[in-house]
Amino acid sequence: MSIAANLSKLKKELDSYKAKLIAVSKTKSNEEIMEAYKAGQRAFGENQVQELVEKQEQLPKDIDWHLIGHLQTNKVKYIAPFVSLIHSVDSLKLLIEINKQAAKNNKVIDCLLQVYIADEDTKFGLGYDETIELLRSEEYAQLKNIRIVGVMGIATNTKVEKQIRDEFQELRVFFEGLKQSFFRTEDYFKEISMGMSGDYTIALEEGSTMIRVGSTIFGSRIIPHWKNN
């Protein structure tokens, strides 16, 4: 199936859920992204800052670019002028830097707090207690150029559906607790970014408002030769 056909099929699945589709375009060519763009897709997710910056310069300016991968503080300045949403805020230090760069660009940058929900050492994210500690901190209260609009989580890479479902359920319940405790009157705190190509159907059933899907749209990812050097 073509990229356009894959998108059409996926969006029909999403019709019964109030969820947004982020097309994960990492390692994909501008031509492939444009095929998705011409089919009506506008939100794209990248996990490498350099690749994101290059694509943003070359592709249509009405694309909403999402940074979904681990973000180093020294690279925030490169995406601050244009990024729509940073999914992967995993420390107060990073949030402070995003705020600093947003202020330089006279804007407010929307962010998600990445919460560690997987049973894997390789994943990034804040622990539940760390997330609450961050939101209670005086440093966070001083940040005027960022806006926390929700949470993001990556489930364990496993075939065990119950484990994935339990992890997504935990994140949704945690989100609801944060909403009540810290964002009760803030309409913008509404996003739960969870679900990728292998588990997005479970994520949608468990309350995801934003799924990050790549291979289901573009086909299996081919790693560029320079990644192997």
N, C-alpha and C positions, 0 to 999 in steps of 0.2 A: 504493500500500500504506500501511497505517496505521503509526504509530510502533511499536506493539506487534508488528506483523507483521515490520517491518524488523528489530527487535531479535531476534525469534525466528530469523529467517533468518541473521542475523549470528552468533548464539551457536551455531548448528549448525555454521557454518564453523569456529568456534573450538574445537569439541569435540575435534578431533584435535591441537590444540596446547595447551600449558599456558600460556595467555596470558589476561590479564585485560582486560576491555573498559572503557575510560573513555569515557563518553558526553559528547562535547563540546557543552555546552549554552549557549555564548556566544550572545547575542542572542536566545535562545529564551525564550518566555513560561513563566510558572509552570505554566500549563495543559499545555503541551507536555511540560515536565519531569515533571509528575505522571502523564501518560499513560505515559511510560517507567518511572516509579517503580512504577506499578500493574502493569506488566508484569514487575516483578522487578528492574529495574536500580537499583543503589544507588551506584555510583561515577560522579560527574559532574565534568567539567573545565571551568574558566573561565579566561579570560586577562586579565580586567580586575578589579582588586581591588574597586572600588566595586560592580560588578554582582554579584560573588561574595558580598560582605557582605550586600547587599540580599536576595539569594535565600536565603542561609543563614538569615536572620532569619525569612523567610516560609514556608519549606518544611520538611518533616519532619526531625526532628533525628537520625535514623539514616542520613542521607545522608552518604557519604564524599566530601568536597569536595577536589578536586585543583586546585592553581594551576598552569596549564600555560603561561602567557604570561610575558613579560619582567617581572620584579619589581624595583621600585625600593626601595631600603633604607628610605625614609621611609614606605612603605606596609605594611611587614611587620607592624607592631603591630596592624593591623586584622584580619589573618587568623590571627595566631598562636594565639588562643584555641581555634580549631576546625579548622583545616586538617588534612587527613589526610596529604597528601603534596605537597611543592613540587617540581615537575619541572624548574624552570628556574634552578637555582643556577649562575651564570656568573662568580662572582668570590669571592675570599676575604672581601672587604669585606661582601658580601651574606650570606655564611655566618656571619660574626661577628655581624651584626645579627639574623639569625634565631635564633642561639644566645642572644643577649641577651633577645629577646622571649619565647623559649621558657622561659627561666629565670624571667622575671617571671610566667609562667603555670604554673610548677611542672610542666613537662612536657618531653618530648623530642620534637622535630619531625623526622620523616623527610624526607630530601631526596634528590634526584637531581642529579648534576653534569651540566649541559648541555654537551655536547661539540660543537664546531663541525665538522660533517662535510660541509657543502654547498659547492658552488662558486658562492656568492652572497654579496655584500657586505651584504645586508640582514639576514642571520640573526645571532642572538646565539650565544654559546657560548665555552667555554674551548678553546684549542688543546690538542693532545695533551701537549706539553711543559708547558704551564701547569697542566694537570690534575695531572700528576705532581709538579710543584713545589708545588702547593697541599697535596697529601696528605703531602708530606715536611716541610712547614713546622712550626715550633714553635707558631705561632699556631693552626693547625688542631688540633694535639695537645692544646691547652688547652680545646677546646670540648667541654663535657660535656652540653649540652642539644640537640645535633643528632645525627642518625645518617644517614650516607651509605649508602643502600640500593641504589644502582646508578647507571646513567647514562641520559641522554636525548639523542636526536639528531633533527634534522629534515633530511631529504634535500633535495637540489636539486629545485626545481619544474620538472621536465622530463618529456618523454614518452619519453626514452631509458631504457629499462628497465635496461640494463647499468650505466649510471651510478648509478642508484638502488640497484641490487643491490650494486654495489661499495662504495658509501658505507655501507650497512647492514652489509655484511661487515666492513668496517674497524672499525666501532663495536663489533661483537660480539667481534672479536679483541682490541680494546683493552680491553674489559670483562674478558675472560678474563685478560689480562695484569695488570690492576689487582687482580683477585681473587687471583691468585697472589702478587703483590708486597705488597699492603697488607691484604687481607681474607681470607686463606687459612682462618682459623679462625672467620670470622664468617658464620653461616648467613643472616643478614639481608641481606647484600650479594648480591642475586640478580636485581635488576630491570634490564631493558634496555627502556626506553620508546622505541619507534620504530614508525612506521607511522600514517598518517592515512587519510582516506577514499580518496584517490587511489592510495595505495601500500601499504596494510596487508597485502595478500596477499603481496607481496614481503617485507615486514618479517617476517611470520610464518615464511616459509620460511627466513629468515636468522637466526632465533633470538629474535625479539622476545618479551618476556614481558608486554608491556602495550601495547595499541594505543589511540590517541586518535582516536575517530571521531565526526564530527558529522553531515555532510550525508547520509551513508548511512543514518543513523537518522532524522533530523528532516527531511530534504529540503534543498534549496538554501537557503543563508542569505540572509535579507533584511536589508539594512543599515538600521537605524532612521534616521528622517529627521534626528534630532539629530546623527548622525555626519557628515552632509553640510554642517552649518552652519559 
